[in-house]
């Protein structure tokens, strides 16, 4: 099943503390759907901002909260269609 991202821009980005949930709208043979990615912004040794995808113990509570918010957002926007 092939999927296509409808836009290079996310549908929305949610944040809780230092954790981001980026929600993307995609289309497949079965129609539109949403998917999310999680990241943790950080500065590398040169001072440039990067997005990490591993989470430490202190990140997990925020990760749980933003995952719940993402689920609620995706459910609400899926039901609207």
C-alpha positions as CSV (number, residue, x, y, z in Angstrom):
1,X,0.0,0.0,0.0
2,X,1.6,3.2,-1.2
3,X,1.1,6.4,0.9
4,X,1.7,10.0,-0.1
5,X,2.3,13.0,2.1
6,X,-0.1,15.7,0.9
7,X,2.2,18.5,1.9
8,X,5.7,19.1,3.0
9,X,4.2,21.1,5.9
10,X,2.8,19.3,8.9
11,X,-1.0,19.5,9.6
12,X,0.0,20.7,13.1
13,X,2.8,20.5,15.7
14,X,2.0,20.0,19.4
15,X,4.5,20.5,22.2
16,X,4.8,19.5,25.8
17,X,7.9,20.8,27.6
18,X,10.8,19.9,25.3
19,X,8.9,17.2,23.3
20,X,7.3,17.8,19.9
21,X,4.6,15.7,18.2
22,X,4.4,16.6,14.5
23,X,1.2,15.4,12.8
24,X,1.2,14.7,9.1
25,X,-1.8,14.3,6.8
26,X,-1.3,11.5,4.3
27,X,-3.3,9.8,1.6
28,X,-3.4,6.1,0.6
29,X,-5.6,3.8,-1.4
30,X,-8.0,3.9,1.5
31,X,-8.2,7.7,1.7
32,X,-6.8,10.3,4.1
33,X,-5.2,9.5,7.4
34,X,-2.9,11.1,9.9
35,X,0.5,9.9,11.3
36,X,2.7,11.5,13.9
37,X,6.4,11.7,14.6
38,X,7.9,12.6,18.0
39,X,11.2,14.5,18.5
40,X,13.2,16.3,21.1
41,X,15.0,19.5,19.9
42,X,18.6,19.9,21.2
43,X,21.7,22.0,20.3
44,X,24.7,20.0,19.0
45,X,28.3,20.8,19.8
46,X,28.4,23.6,17.2
47,X,25.3,25.2,18.5
48,X,23.0,24.2,15.7
49,X,19.5,22.9,16.5
50,X,18.8,19.3,15.8
51,X,15.9,17.0,16.4
52,X,16.6,13.8,18.4
53,X,14.3,10.8,18.4
54,X,15.5,9.2,21.7
55,X,14.0,10.1,25.0
56,X,15.5,9.9,28.5
57,X,13.7,9.2,31.7
58,X,13.0,12.9,32.3
59,X,11.3,13.2,28.8
60,X,8.8,10.4,29.2
61,X,6.1,12.2,31.1
62,X,6.0,15.0,28.5
63,X,6.1,12.3,25.7
64,X,3.1,10.6,27.2
65,X,1.2,13.9,27.5
66,X,2.0,15.0,23.9
67,X,1.1,11.6,22.6
68,X,-2.3,11.8,24.2
69,X,-2.8,15.3,22.8
70,X,-1.8,14.0,19.3
71,X,-4.3,11.1,19.6
72,X,-7.0,13.5,20.6
73,X,-6.2,15.9,17.7
74,X,-6.0,13.1,15.2
75,X,-9.3,11.6,16.4
76,X,-11.1,14.9,16.2
77,X,-9.8,15.7,12.7
78,X,-10.6,12.2,11.5
79,X,-14.2,12.3,12.7
80,X,-14.7,15.7,10.9
81,X,-14.3,14.1,7.5
